[in-house]
Amino acid sequence: MKRYYSLILPLFLGGCAMVALKPGAERIRLTKTEPGKECQYIGEVTGSQSGTFTTSNVSTDLGARNDLKNKALALGGDTVVIITDNVSSDKDGDIASIILAGNVYKCSN
C-alpha cells in the first residue's frame, strides 16, 4: 500500500504544477490594447492553468500567462493581445482554473 501511495501522490501533486516559462518566452508582451499597424497578426492562442489546494491564486494566474506566452513564442510572435479571460472559482472562492485567449502579433524585427 505504501508503494502505491508513493507512485500516485507525486502524479497528483505534480499534475497541477504551474506551467513553466520556456526560454525566450519572457520577452513576449501581454496586453489588452490592440497593437499599431506596424504589427503583423499571426494567429490565436489559448493559455490555461488549473489550481488545487496546492496551487495559489497567483500561481494559477501566472501559469495561464506562461502557457499563453509559450504558445505565442512557438508561433513566432512577440505580443499577445488578451481578448478573453475566463476564471472559475471553487466553493471557497479560490481560483479553480483560468483560461486566457489572445491574438498573437509580431511587432518587432
VMD Tcl script that builds the backbone (N, CA, C; Angstrom):
set m [mol new atoms 327]
animate dup $m
set s [atomselect $m all]
$s set {name element resname resid chain x y z} {
  {N N MET 1 A 0.820 -1.192 0.000}
  {CA C MET 1 A 0.000 0.000 0.000}
  {C C MET 1 A 0.865 1.259 0.000}
  {N N LYS 2 A 1.954 1.255 0.775}
  {CA C LYS 2 A 2.837 2.422 0.801}
  {C C LYS 2 A 3.431 2.684 -0.580}
  {N N ARG 3 A 3.760 1.616 -1.267}
  {CA C ARG 3 A 4.330 1.775 -2.601}
  {C C ARG 3 A 3.317 2.422 -3.536}
  {N N TYR 4 A 2.077 2.040 -3.416}
  {CA C TYR 4 A 1.004 2.609 -4.230}
  {C C TYR 4 A 0.929 4.120 -4.026}
  {N N TYR 5 A 0.926 4.560 -2.789}
  {CA C TYR 5 A 0.868 5.995 -2.496}
  {C C TYR 5 A 2.112 6.724 -2.992}
  {N N SER 6 A 3.263 6.082 -2.872}
  {CA C SER 6 A 4.492 6.745 -3.316}
  {C C SER 6 A 4.522 6.916 -4.830}
  {N N LEU 7 A 3.771 6.123 -5.556}
  {CA C LEU 7 A 3.692 6.267 -7.008}
  {C C LEU 7 A 2.611 7.257 -7.429}
  {N N ILE 8 A 1.493 7.260 -6.736}
  {CA C ILE 8 A 0.344 8.081 -7.114}
  {C C ILE 8 A 0.450 9.515 -6.604}
  {N N LEU 9 A 0.907 9.708 -5.389}
  {CA C LEU 9 A 0.932 11.046 -4.800}
  {C C LEU 9 A 1.730 12.054 -5.630}
  {N N PRO 10 A 2.932 11.732 -6.109}
  {CA C PRO 10 A 3.652 12.719 -6.933}
  {C C PRO 10 A 2.911 13.069 -8.222}
  {N N LEU 11 A 2.214 12.111 -8.803}
  {CA C LEU 11 A 1.431 12.398 -10.008}
  {C C LEU 11 A 0.294 13.353 -9.695}
  {N N PHE 12 A -0.358 13.142 -8.568}
  {CA C PHE 12 A -1.468 14.004 -8.166}
  {C C PHE 12 A -0.993 15.422 -7.892}
  {N N LEU 13 A 0.067 15.553 -7.119}
  {CA C LEU 13 A 0.572 16.878 -6.760}
  {C C LEU 13 A 1.225 17.577 -7.945}
  {N N GLY 14 A 1.924 16.841 -8.776}
  {CA C GLY 14 A 2.594 17.432 -9.929}
  {C C GLY 14 A 1.656 17.759 -11.067}
  {N N GLY 15 A 0.472 17.171 -11.078}
  {CA C GLY 15 A -0.477 17.403 -12.153}
  {C C GLY 15 A -0.970 18.830 -12.216}
  {N N CYS 16 A -0.869 19.564 -11.136}
  {CA C CYS 16 A -1.346 20.942 -11.104}
  {C C CYS 16 A -0.215 21.930 -10.888}
  {N N ALA 17 A 0.990 21.514 -11.170}
  {CA C ALA 17 A 2.123 22.426 -11.028}
  {C C ALA 17 A 1.985 23.562 -12.031}
  {N N MET 18 A 2.490 24.714 -11.644}
  {CA C MET 18 A 2.411 25.888 -12.504}
  {C C MET 18 A 3.159 25.645 -13.813}
  {N N VAL 19 A 2.565 26.082 -14.920}
  {CA C VAL 19 A 3.207 25.976 -16.226}
  {C C VAL 19 A 4.483 26.819 -16.201}
  {N N ALA 20 A 5.592 26.206 -16.563}
  {CA C ALA 20 A 6.882 26.909 -16.567}
  {C C ALA 20 A 7.047 27.724 -17.847}
  {N N LEU 21 A 7.732 28.827 -17.731}
  {CA C LEU 21 A 8.017 29.694 -18.869}
  {C C LEU 21 A 9.206 29.125 -19.638}
  {N N LYS 22 A 9.039 28.934 -20.955}
  {CA C LYS 22 A 10.124 28.418 -21.787}
  {C C LYS 22 A 11.131 29.528 -22.074}
  {N N PRO 23 A 12.389 29.163 -22.313}
  {CA C PRO 23 A 13.404 30.176 -22.618}
  {C C PRO 23 A 12.984 31.029 -23.824}
  {N N GLY 24 A 13.065 32.322 -23.670}
  {CA C GLY 24 A 12.674 33.256 -24.719}
  {C C GLY 24 A 11.268 33.796 -24.546}
  {N N ALA 25 A 10.416 33.053 -23.858}
  {CA C ALA 25 A 9.020 33.474 -23.692}
  {C C ALA 25 A 8.880 34.662 -22.741}
  {N N GLU 26 A 9.913 34.930 -21.949}
  {CA C GLU 26 A 9.852 36.077 -21.035}
  {C C GLU 26 A 9.805 37.398 -21.808}
  {N N ARG 27 A 10.186 37.369 -23.089}
  {CA C ARG 27 A 10.165 38.585 -23.912}
  {C C ARG 27 A 8.799 38.850 -24.545}
  {N N ILE 28 A 7.883 37.906 -24.434}
  {CA C ILE 28 A 6.545 38.083 -25.003}
  {C C ILE 28 A 5.784 39.093 -24.150}
  {N N ARG 29 A 5.201 40.081 -24.808}
  {CA C ARG 29 A 4.449 41.126 -24.107}
  {C C ARG 29 A 2.968 40.769 -24.122}
  {N N LEU 30 A 2.319 40.824 -22.953}
  {CA C LEU 30 A 0.875 40.626 -22.839}
  {C C LEU 30 A 0.219 41.982 -22.638}
  {N N THR 31 A -0.874 42.219 -23.349}
  {CA C THR 31 A -1.577 43.493 -23.258}
  {C C THR 31 A -3.056 43.275 -23.572}
  {N N LYS 32 A -3.865 44.264 -23.267}
  {CA C LYS 32 A -5.277 44.234 -23.659}
  {C C LYS 32 A -5.568 45.317 -24.699}
  {N N THR 33 A -4.508 46.003 -25.133}
  {CA C THR 33 A -4.629 47.078 -26.112}
  {C C THR 33 A -4.184 46.578 -27.484}
  {N N GLU 34 A -4.994 46.846 -28.506}
  {CA C GLU 34 A -4.630 46.445 -29.866}
  {C C GLU 34 A -3.330 47.126 -30.279}
  {N N PRO 35 A -2.446 46.393 -30.950}
  {CA C PRO 35 A -1.173 46.982 -31.365}
  {C C PRO 35 A -1.342 47.892 -32.578}
  {N N GLY 36 A -0.278 48.603 -32.908}
  {CA C GLY 36 A -0.295 49.501 -34.054}
  {C C GLY 36 A -0.223 48.754 -35.378}
  {N N LYS 37 A -0.280 49.507 -36.445}
  {CA C LYS 37 A -0.272 48.936 -37.796}
  {C C LYS 37 A 1.059 48.294 -38.159}
  {N N GLU 38 A 2.096 48.612 -37.397}
  {CA C GLU 38 A 3.405 48.008 -37.664}
  {C C GLU 38 A 3.453 46.535 -37.256}
  {N N CYS 39 A 2.444 46.074 -36.538}
  {CA C CYS 39 A 2.406 44.688 -36.063}
  {C C CYS 39 A 1.648 43.802 -37.047}
  {N N GLN 40 A 2.155 42.597 -37.225}
  {CA C GLN 40 A 1.535 41.634 -38.132}
  {C C GLN 40 A 0.821 40.557 -37.312}
  {N N TYR 41 A -0.465 40.338 -37.620}
  {CA C TYR 41 A -1.248 39.297 -36.948}
  {C C TYR 41 A -0.721 37.930 -37.372}
  {N N ILE 42 A -0.525 37.038 -36.386}
  {CA C ILE 42 A -0.020 35.694 -36.665}
  {C C ILE 42 A -1.081 34.624 -36.418}
  {N N GLY 43 A -1.820 34.743 -35.329}
  {CA C GLY 43 A -2.810 33.721 -35.008}
  {C C GLY 43 A -3.370 33.906 -33.613}
  {N N GLU 44 A -4.129 32.916 -33.180}
  {CA C GLU 44 A -4.761 32.959 -31.862}
  {C C GLU 44 A -4.220 31.825 -31.006}
  {N N VAL 45 A -4.069 32.100 -29.723}
  {CA C VAL 45 A -3.606 31.087 -28.777}
  {C C VAL 45 A -4.485 31.112 -27.531}
  {N N THR 46 A -4.498 29.996 -26.827}
  {CA C THR 46 A -5.146 29.931 -25.521}
  {C C THR 46 A -4.120 29.434 -24.512}
  {N N GLY 47 A -4.228 29.943 -23.315}
  {CA C GLY 47 A -3.372 29.506 -22.220}
  {C C GLY 47 A -4.245 29.156 -21.033}
  {N N SER 48 A -3.907 28.088 -20.348}
  {CA C SER 48 A -4.740 27.678 -19.221}
  {C C SER 48 A -3.887 27.134 -18.085}
  {N N GLN 49 A -4.491 27.169 -16.915}
  {CA C GLN 49 A -3.860 26.619 -15.711}
  {C C GLN 49 A -4.972 26.241 -14.749}
  {N N SER 50 A -4.881 25.045 -14.208}
  {CA C SER 50 A -5.820 24.608 -13.178}
  {C C SER 50 A -5.167 24.770 -11.819}
  {N N GLY 51 A -5.978 25.035 -10.829}
  {CA C GLY 51 A -5.477 25.188 -9.469}
  {C C GLY 51 A -6.105 24.171 -8.541}
  {N N THR 52 A -5.386 23.836 -7.485}
  {CA C THR 52 A -5.913 22.969 -6.431}
  {C C THR 52 A -5.472 23.558 -5.109}
  {N N PHE 53 A -5.676 22.808 -4.061}
  {CA C PHE 53 A -5.269 23.277 -2.738}
  {C C PHE 53 A -3.760 23.482 -2.647}
  {N N THR 54 A -3.002 22.922 -3.589}
  {CA C THR 54 A -1.545 23.088 -3.572}
  {C C THR 54 A -1.073 24.246 -4.453}
  {N N THR 55 A -1.999 24.890 -5.171}
  {CA C THR 55 A -1.638 25.969 -6.096}
  {C C THR 55 A -2.291 27.266 -5.640}
  {N N SER 56 A -1.505 28.309 -5.440}
  {CA C SER 56 A -2.066 29.600 -5.031}
  {C C SER 56 A -2.762 30.273 -6.208}
  {N N ASN 57 A -3.627 31.243 -5.901}
  {CA C ASN 57 A -4.303 32.001 -6.952}
  {C C ASN 57 A -3.299 32.704 -7.855}
  {N N VAL 58 A -2.246 33.244 -7.272}
  {CA C VAL 58 A -1.212 33.937 -8.050}
  {C C VAL 58 A -0.517 32.961 -8.997}
  {N N SER 59 A -0.197 31.770 -8.509}
  {CA C SER 59 A 0.461 30.765 -9.348}
  {C C SER 59 A -0.454 30.291 -10.467}
  {N N THR 60 A -1.744 30.188 -10.188}
  {CA C THR 60 A -2.695 29.780 -11.219}
  {C C THR 60 A -2.741 30.825 -12.327}
  {N N ASP 61 A -2.810 32.098 -11.959}
  {CA C ASP 61 A -2.820 33.186 -12.942}
  {C C ASP 61 A -1.510 33.221 -13.728}
  {N N LEU 62 A -0.400 33.134 -13.026}
  {CA C LEU 62 A 0.905 33.174 -13.685}
  {C C LEU 62 A 1.094 31.981 -14.619}
  {N N GLY 63 A 0.618 30.821 -14.206}
  {CA C GLY 63 A 0.718 29.630 -15.050}
  {C C GLY 63 A -0.044 29.786 -16.357}
  {N N ALA 64 A -1.241 30.376 -16.299}
  {CA C ALA 64 A -2.029 30.609 -17.518}
  {C C ALA 64 A -1.322 31.606 -18.429}
  {N N ARG 65 A -0.747 32.641 -17.842}
  {CA C ARG 65 A 0.000 33.636 -18.633}
  {C C ARG 65 A 1.255 33.007 -19.246}
  {N N ASN 66 A 1.942 32.165 -18.484}
  {CA C ASN 66 A 3.119 31.471 -19.015}
  {C C ASN 66 A 2.744 30.575 -20.185}
  {N N ASP 67 A 1.627 29.862 -20.058}
  {CA C ASP 67 A 1.159 28.985 -21.127}
  {C C ASP 67 A 0.870 29.800 -22.387}
  {N N LEU 68 A 0.230 30.953 -22.222}
  {CA C LEU 68 A -0.073 31.845 -23.343}
  {C C LEU 68 A 1.222 32.321 -24.014}
  {N N LYS 69 A 2.187 32.745 -23.213}
  {CA C LYS 69 A 3.466 33.221 -23.755}
  {C C LYS 69 A 4.224 32.107 -24.474}
  {N N ASN 70 A 4.232 30.905 -23.902}
  {CA C ASN 70 A 4.921 29.775 -24.535}
  {C C ASN 70 A 4.341 29.482 -25.911}
  {N N LYS 71 A 3.029 29.517 -26.013}
  {CA C LYS 71 A 2.373 29.219 -27.291}
  {C C LYS 71 A 2.597 30.341 -28.301}
  {N N ALA 72 A 2.624 31.583 -27.835}
  {CA C ALA 72 A 2.910 32.710 -28.730}
  {C C ALA 72 A 4.339 32.617 -29.254}
  {N N LEU 73 A 5.261 32.233 -28.399}
  {CA C LEU 73 A 6.653 32.055 -28.805}
  {C C LEU 73 A 6.758 30.992 -29.894}
  {N N ALA 74 A 6.032 29.899 -29.729}
  {CA C ALA 74 A 6.057 28.815 -30.714}
  {C C ALA 74 A 5.553 29.279 -32.080}
  {N N LEU 75 A 4.658 30.263 -32.097}
  {CA C LEU 75 A 4.146 30.805 -33.361}
  {C C LEU 75 A 5.061 31.879 -33.948}
  {N N GLY 76 A 6.045 32.326 -33.183}
  {CA C GLY 76 A 6.961 33.350 -33.661}
  {C C GLY 76 A 6.528 34.765 -33.344}
  {N N GLY 77 A 5.592 34.921 -32.420}
  {CA C GLY 77 A 5.116 36.249 -32.055}
  {C C GLY 77 A 5.907 36.863 -30.922}
  {N N ASP 78 A 5.650 38.155 -30.693}
  {CA C ASP 78 A 6.283 38.835 -29.566}
  {C C ASP 78 A 5.286 39.621 -28.721}
  {N N THR 79 A 4.029 39.648 -29.154}
  {CA C THR 79 A 2.981 40.374 -28.437}
  {C C THR 79 A 1.698 39.554 -28.472}
  {N N VAL 80 A 0.999 39.496 -27.337}
  {CA C VAL 80 A -0.307 38.844 -27.276}
  {C C VAL 80 A -1.311 39.844 -26.732}
  {N N VAL 81 A -2.383 40.053 -27.491}
  {CA C VAL 81 A -3.488 40.882 -27.026}
  {C C VAL 81 A -4.517 39.930 -26.429}
  {N N ILE 82 A -4.703 40.005 -25.116}
  {CA C ILE 82 A -5.660 39.126 -24.441}
  {C C ILE 82 A -7.067 39.578 -24.805}
  {N N ILE 83 A -7.846 38.658 -25.390}
  {CA C ILE 83 A -9.199 39.010 -25.817}
  {C C ILE 83 A -10.268 38.459 -24.880}
  {N N THR 84 A -9.984 37.357 -24.219}
  {CA C THR 84 A -10.919 36.833 -23.215}
  {C C THR 84 A -10.134 36.229 -22.059}
  {N N ASP 85 A -10.728 36.317 -20.881}
  {CA C ASP 85 A -10.184 35.630 -19.717}
  {C C ASP 85 A -11.349 35.037 -18.943}
  {N N ASN 86 A -11.275 33.744 -18.763}
  {CA C ASN 86 A -12.330 33.004 -18.083}
  {C C ASN 86 A -11.746 32.430 -16.795}
  {N N VAL 87 A -12.253 32.907 -15.670}
  {CA C VAL 87 A -11.780 32.456 -14.366}
  {C C VAL 87 A -12.914 31.722 -13.672}
  {N N SER 88 A -12.670 30.492 -13.267}
  {CA C SER 88 A -13.671 29.757 -12.497}
  {C C SER 88 A -13.138 29.546 -11.086}
  {N N SER 89 A -14.039 29.638 -10.128}
  {CA C SER 89 A -13.669 29.523 -8.714}
  {C C SER 89 A -14.337 28.316 -8.081}
  {N N ASP 90 A -13.718 27.817 -7.019}
  {CA C ASP 90 A -14.332 26.727 -6.265}
  {C C ASP 90 A -15.269 27.307 -5.206}
  {N N LYS 91 A -15.866 26.443 -4.411}
  {CA C LYS 91 A -16.859 26.884 -3.419}
  {C C LYS 91 A -16.271 27.784 -2.336}
  {N N ASP 92 A -14.947 27.727 -2.152}
  {CA C ASP 92 A -14.287 28.571 -1.153}
  {C C ASP 92 A -13.823 29.913 -1.722}
  {N N GLY 93 A -14.049 30.127 -3.009}
  {CA C GLY 93 A -13.638 31.375 -3.642}
  {C C GLY 93 A -12.235 31.352 -4.212}
  {N N ASP 94 A -11.550 30.215 -4.087}
  {CA C ASP 94 A -10.216 30.096 -4.677}
  {C C ASP 94 A -10.348 29.817 -6.170}
  {N N ILE 95 A -9.354 30.237 -6.929}
  {CA C ILE 95 A -9.383 30.019 -8.373}
  {C C ILE 95 A -9.207 28.535 -8.664}
  {N N ALA 96 A -10.165 27.969 -9.408}
  {CA C ALA 96 A -10.089 26.569 -9.812}
  {C C ALA 96 A -9.368 26.433 -11.146}
  {N N SER 97 A -9.604 27.385 -12.049}
  {CA C SER 97 A -8.911 27.371 -13.335}
  {C C SER 97 A -9.004 28.738 -14.001}
  {N N ILE 98 A -8.056 28.985 -14.868}
  {CA C ILE 98 A -8.034 30.206 -15.670}
  {C C ILE 98 A -7.760 29.800 -17.108}
  {N N ILE 99 A -8.560 30.346 -18.023}
  {CA C ILE 99 A -8.331 30.146 -19.452}
  {C C ILE 99 A -8.246 31.523 -20.093}
  {N N LEU 100 A -7.135 31.800 -20.743}
  {CA C LEU 100 A -6.927 33.063 -21.442}
  {C C LEU 100 A -6.875 32.785 -22.941}
  {N N ALA 101 A -7.449 33.674 -23.732}
  {CA C ALA 101 A -7.343 33.584 -25.189}
  {C C ALA 101 A -6.804 34.907 -25.692}
  {N N GLY 102 A -5.958 34.840 -26.689}
  {CA C GLY 102 A -5.379 36.071 -27.207}
  {C C GLY 102 A -4.954 35.966 -28.653}
  {N N ASN 103 A -4.821 37.128 -29.277}
  {CA C ASN 103 A -4.309 37.228 -30.639}
  {C C ASN 103 A -2.814 37.495 -30.577}
  {N N VAL 104 A -2.066 36.755 -31.381}
  {CA C VAL 104 A -0.611 36.863 -31.400}
  {C C VAL 104 A -0.179 37.756 -32.563}
  {N N TYR 105 A 0.759 38.654 -32.267}
  {CA C TYR 105 A 1.300 39.573 -33.270}
  {C C TYR 105 A 2.821 39.539 -33.243}
  {N N LYS 106 A 3.406 39.873 -34.377}
  {CA C LYS 106 A 4.850 40.095 -34.485}
  {C C LYS 106 A 5.012 41.590 -34.702}
  {N N CYS 107 A 5.580 42.272 -33.697}
  {CA C CYS 107 A 5.682 43.734 -33.746}
  {C C CYS 107 A 7.099 44.243 -33.938}
  {N N SER 108 A 8.106 43.422 -33.684}
  {CA C SER 108 A 9.491 43.871 -33.850}
  {C C SER 108 A 10.189 43.004 -34.885}
  {N N ASN 109 A 11.288 43.489 -35.399}
  {CA C ASN 109 A 12.039 42.742 -36.424}
  {C C ASN 109 A 13.046 41.827 -35.816}
}
mol reanalyze $m
mol bondsrecalc $m
mol representation Tube
mol addrep $m
